[in-house]
Amino acid sequence: MPNRPLGVTILAALASVALILSIVHFLQALGIIPYFIGQISIRDFNLWYVLLWGLMIWVWLWVVRALLVMDPSAWLFVLIVSGFNLIFDFFTLISTPTTVTDLSVSFVLNLIIFGYAILPTTKASFGIE
C-alpha cells in the first residue's frame, strides 16, 4: 500500500463525516430520531428515503475504505457520489417550504468534499494526470 498523502486522509475524514450524516438521515427516515432543523416531526417514516439513505450508507462506507487503501478509482467515485448528493440535496432544499433543513448540512459538506476532491493536488495524489 502506498503512503497516503495528507490530502487523501482529509478527504477520507470528510467522507466519514458524510457517512455519519447519512446514518443520521437514515434514522430520521425510519422515524427513530426527529429532525433537528426545520421540519419537526417525531414519526415521519418514508420507505423511499430509507432505501436511498441505506444505499448512501453503503456507498460512503465503500468510499472511505477505498480512500484509506488509496484505490485509484476512489477519486472519481468521490466526485460522482458527492456530485449526485449535491444535486439531490439542492433539489430537496429548493422544494421544501423552509429555507433551512437537516439536508443543509449535508449539502454544504458535499460541496466541500466535491471542491476538495477536484483540486489538482488531490487528483495528483491518486496518480491521475
N, C-alpha and C positions, 0 to 999 in steps of 0.2 A: 504494500500500500504506500503510495507516495505521501510525502509530507503535506499536511493540509495547511494552506495559507490562512492567514487571519481573516481575510475577506470571506472565504468559504465557511469558516467557523461562525462568523457573524451572520451569514445567510442561513446557516443551519439553525442558529438560535432564533432568528426571526421566523423561520418556518416552524419551529417548535412552539412559538407563541401563537402562530396561526392554527396549529394543531389543537392547542388548548382552547382557543376561541371556537373552533369547530365543535369540540366536545361540549362546550357551554351551549352553543346554538342547538346542538343535537338534544341536549337535556331540556332546553326550552321548548323545542318542537314536540318532545314527548309529554310536556306538561309537568315535568318533575320540578323544575325550578322556574320562578317567574321571570318575566322580562325586567331588566334593571332600569333601562332608559326608554322613555317613550311609552308605548302601549303597555299598560299594566293589566295582565290577565293571568290569573293563577292557573287555570286549567284550559290551556289553548292547544289541544292536540291536533296535529296536522300530519297525516301519513306521508304526503308528498315531501314535506320538509324533513321528516325523519329519514326517509330514504336518501334524499340528497345530502343531508349533513352526515349521515352514516358513510356514504361514499366519500365525502370530503375528508372524513377522519382517516379512512384507509389511504387515500391519495396523499395526504400530508404526512402520514407515517412513512410511506414509501419515499417521499421526497427527503425527509430528514435522514433516513437511513442511507439513501443514495448520496446525499451531500456529505455525510460523515465518512463514507468509504471512497469519496472522490470519483464517483461514476461520471464519465464524460457526458452521458445523456441527461444527467440531472440538471444541468444548466438550462437546457432547452425546456425540460419538463417544468422547471420552476417558472419560467416565463409564461408557458402555456397555462398552467394552473392559476397563477396569480392574475394573469390577464383575464381569464374567464371569470374568476372571482370578482375582479373589478367590474366587469360588465354586468354580471348578475346582481351584485350589491348596488351598483349605480341605478339599475332599473327598479330594483326593490325600493331604494331610497326615494326616487322621484315619484313612485306610485303610492307612497304612504302619506296620509294627511299631515302627520307631524314631521318636522324637519330633521329631528334627531332621534335615532333609534339605536338599538344594540348593534345593528349592522354598520353604523357609522365607524365604530372602532375597527371592525373587520375591513371596511373599505380603506381606511387610512393605512392600516397595516399592510394590506395587499399592494397599495400604491407604493409604500416604502420598499417592500420586497421586490416589486417589479422594477422600480427605479434603481435599486442597488444591484440587482442581477444584470441589468442592461449596461452597467458601467464597463468600460473596456478592460479595467484591471481585473474585475471579477470574471469576465469572459476569458481573459488570458490565463487565469488560474486553472481553468479546465483544459488548457491547451487548444483552444479554439481561436483561429485567426480572424 
